[in-house]
Amino acid sequence: MTHEPMKRHPKRHRPARRALLAMTATTAAALALAACGTTEPAADAKPSTGTASQKAAGPVTLTDATGARVTLDAPAKKVVGTEWNVVENLISLGVDPAGAADVKGYKTWDSAVPLKNEPKDIGTRGEPSMDTIAALSPDLIVATTDLPAAALKQLRKIAPVLEVRSADAADPIGQMTKNLDLIARATGTTARAAELEKQFDTRLADGKKALADAGLAGTKYAFADGYVVSQQVTVRPYTSGSLIGAVNERLGLKNAWNVKGDKDYGLGSTDVEGLTKLGDVQFAYIGSADDKNATPFAGALAKDSVWTSLPFVEKGHVHRLPDGIWMFGGPQSMGAYVDGVVAALTKK
């Protein structure tokens, strides 16, 4: 089971996860349009109890991340999500998805924002089942720019498709918010989106204060994940351009990684030897009890001489944050991450 964001290039897939491929960049104008899609008339409600709280409204017209114009007869209620961050946003907004990609994987890697219903599994995040989606007769399909163009073309024959940009290393938190806002406009849940964003800002401020009060402001900190393939450990650094990295810096922590990340997710690549360049840092990761190959820091490296000799390992400055926090999720996942980091670093 892969726990990374879905990538486009099928020839670069690995057994445990897919390798990174930079996606075609959208123009600044397209991104701006994605951030300010129009709703005609404004469709808004407080969806704390799910789709029933969405009020009937007139047509909704939006401009998505690709610059495409998407028009709905009314705010969407029956929605399919092709990627986990999209599904998380729907749940957070009070919209139970009718269909979702790799439901089992979502339950494993994003339990911080649990499903409240049992959506139809539409297949993998890279290859959704068109027949399954068509059978659901959705009002809207929310996809990401990671999905292959051929799949998107087929999806548009089934229902309106709203594309959101998966990530942007130039502004990770801003992109997360743009995606939430765009999906909220499409589903008539903008009041809930504003509430989520306010809650996230509050958690960031509270977390930053807690770390500062503990004398941890400016602490060198490195977050990574890793995986094992053919007994070889690969480590993936989350640079300042990653969503996690951006949150860390907003908390007042200093990103210890010097490797270069990709232009979308801000993720790098190194090995165990590369960890020797970090020096004396606080090191953290998120694993999964259901996927041992995705948790090498507590498994495959336990007896590795390079790993065990690292300063932060010798000092016990390795922190496994709570499982189930999706590293590429929305405000609720990132809020749970903030809580996890603060608890780990301030633990006596």
N, C-alpha and C positions, 0 to 999 in steps of 0.2 A: 504494500500500500504506500503510495507516495503522499507525503504530507507537505509538499511544496506547492506554490501557485502553479496552475497549469500553464505549460508553454506551448508554442505553436509548432515547432519543428519536429515531426515524428521520427526522423532519421537520427535524432540525437537523444532519443529516450534511453534511459538506463533501467535496469530491473527494479531498483529501489526508488528512483526519482528521475525526473526529466532534467536535462542540462538547460542552462539559461540561454535564451536567444533574445536579443534586443528586438523589440517590436517596432514597426514603422511608426515614426514620430508623427503625431498629429500637430497641426499648426497651432500657434498661440491663440489665433482667433477661434479655432474650433474648440479649444479648451475653455476659452472665455464663454463661448456660447453654451457649452455643457454646464457651466457654473450658473448660468442665468437663463435657463430654459423658461419660456413663458407659459403661463397657464391661463386659458381663456374659457370661461371666467376662472378666478382663483378657486381651486378646489382644496378645501382645508377642513381638518377635523382633528379631534383628539382621540386617537385610536387605541386607547389603553386596553380595550377589551377585544381587539381584533378587528377584522374586516367589517363587522356589523356596525362599527362606529363611523365608518366612512360614509359621508352623506352623498346622495345623488347630486351630480353637478353636470354642467354642460361639457362640451368638448374640451379636451386637454391637448394643447400643442406644445411640443418640446423639441429642443435641438440637442442631440446626444453628443457623445465624445468624438464622433467621427464627422460631425457637422450635418448629419442627416436629420431631417425633420420628421418627427413622429407625432401622429395625431390619433387620439383615442376619443371614442364617443363620450366617455365619462371616465373618471378615475378608475384605474384597474383594480379589480378585486380578486380575480382568479389569475394568479401570476406564477410563472415557472422561472426558476433561477438556474443558470448553467454553471455557476461557480460558487464556492463556499462563501466568499466575502459578500456576494450578492444575496445569497440566502440569509446570511447573518443580518444584513441590513433590513431585509424584509421582516424577519422575526422581530428585530429591535423596533421597527416602526409599527408593529402590531398587525402585520399582514402574514398570515400563515400561508406559506407557499403551497400551491397545488401540486407542484412537481419540483424536484431538486436532484442535482447530479450527485452520484455516489453518497447516498444517504448514510450508509454505514461509516464511511470515511468521515463525514461531517460529524457524526455522533462521537467519533474517536478523537478528532483533532479540534473540535470547537464546542466542547461541552460547557464552556463558560457562557455561551449564549445558546441554550438548548432549544431544540425543536419543541413546539407546543402541540404539534399535530403529527400525523404520519403521512408526509407527502409521498407521492408516487416517485419511485426511483427512476430517473430518466436515462440512466446509463452513466458513463464516465464523464468527467469534466472536459476531456478533449474530444470525445465522440458521443454526443448525446443521441438517443434513439429518436428519430423523427416520428416514427409510428406511435411511440409511447406519448410523445408530446402532443401530437395531433389528436390522439384519443381523449386528451384532457380538455380540448377546446378552450385554451386559455385566452384571457383578455389581452395578456401581454407576456412577452418573453424578455427577461432581463439577462443579457449576456455581457461578456467582457471582450475587450479588444484582443485577448489572448486566443479566442476561439478562431479556428481556421475560416477563411473567407468562404470556402465551399459550404461549410456547415451553416454559416450565417445566411447564405443565399437560400438554403433549404428551409431554414427556420422562418424566413420572411414570407414564405408561401403558406405558412400555417397561421401566423398571427403577427401583429406588430412587434418589432424587436427594438428594444432600447439598449444601446451599447454604452457601457461605462469603461473608462480607461482603468485598467487593472491597478496600475501604480505609476508614480512619477518621482524619480529620485531627486528632482529639482525642488519638489515641494510635497513630501509624502503625506503630511497631515492635511495640507490643503486639498490634495487629491482625494483623500479619504472623505473629507467633508463634502466636496463636490459630488462624489458618488452618492452619498447619503441624501443630499439635497435633491439630486435629480430623480432618484427613485421615489423620494417623498412626494415630489410634484406629480409624478406619474400615478401615484396611489392615493393622492389626496390626504397625505399625512404630514404636512409641513410643520404643524404645531408640535408634533411628536419629535420631528427631526431637530427642531430648535431646542427642545427640552433635552434631548440626548447630547447635543453639542455643549449646552450649558453645564450639564452634569460632568462631561469629560473635562472641560476647562477647570471646573472646581476640583476634580480629582488630581489634575496636574498641579494646580496651585497648592493644594494640601500636601501632595506628595513631595513637592519641591521644598516646602517649609519643613516637613518632617525630616528630610535628609539634611537640610541645613542645620536644624536644631540638634541633630545628632553629630554635627561636625563633619558631614560627608559631602558638602558642596565641593564640586571640582574633582571628586574622586575619579581616578582612571578606571574605566569599566569596559568590559568586552563581552558582548553577547554573541553567541554562535549557535548553530545547530550542526549536526554531523550525521553521517551514515556510513554503513559498512557494505562494501560490495567486493566479493571475492577476497575476503579477509583484509581488504585495504580500507583504511579509514580516511574519509574526506571530511574536512571541516569547512563550514560555510560561514564566513564572517558577515555580520550585519553592520555595514558601514553607516556613516552619517546620512547617506542617502536612502537608507531603508526606513520603513515606518517605525520599526522598533528603535532604530538609531536616532530618529528625530525626536521620539518621545523621551529617550534617555537624556538628550541634550536639553529638552524643555524641563526636565527634572533637575538640571544643574550638574549632571554627570558629564565627564569628559570621555569621548569615544577613543578607546585605545588602539583601534585598528588603523593601520596605515595602508592596507591593501586597497585597490580600486574596486568599486562596486559597479554593477551594470547600470545603465541609464534609466531603467524602469524601477526595478525592485531594490537597487542599492546593495546587492549581494555580491560578495567576493568568493574566492576559493583558495584554500590553502591545505596544508597537511599538518601532521603533528609537529614536525620540525619547524613549521612556520609559527607555531605558538610560542617558540622560544624568544621571538622578537617582542612579545608583549611586555615582558618584564613583570614587575610586581603590581598586579591589577586585581580588581574584583571581576570574577568570571561567572557568567550565568548562561543557562540554557533551559529550554523546555523540551521534554521528551514525551514518551508515551509508553505506558506499561504494556500496551498491546503490540508494540513494534520495537523489539529489542535492537534491530539493526539501525534504528533511528536515534538510539540513545547510547552512543559509544563512550561517552564520558563517564558513564557509570557501569559500562560493560567491557567492551573490547579493549579499552585503554587501561583498565584497572591495574594490569601488570606490565604495562609498557614503561620502559625505563625513562624515556624522554618525557612522557606525561607525568610520571610520578616525581620527577626531579624539577618540574616547573615551580617557580617561587609561589605562585598562587595556589598550587595544589598542595605543596608542603605546608603552607600556612592555613589551609582549610578555607580558602577564599573562593571555593567553587560552589555555586548555588544552583540547585535544580528548582526552578520556579514551578508553580502548580501546573500539572498536566491539563490539557484541554483549552489553553489560551491560544487562539489562532493568531499566529504572528503576522498575518496579512489581512486581518479582519477590520472591523469598524470601531466606533467609539466605545462600545461595550467591551469588546475584547481588549482594547488598549487601556480602558479603565481598569480591567482586571489585571492587566500586566503591571500597571502603575502600582496597584496594591501589592502585587507579588514582589516587585523589586524593593519597595519600601520595607516590607516585612522581612525580606531576606537580609538586606543590608543593615537593618537596625536591630536584628535579633541579637540578644545578649548571649 
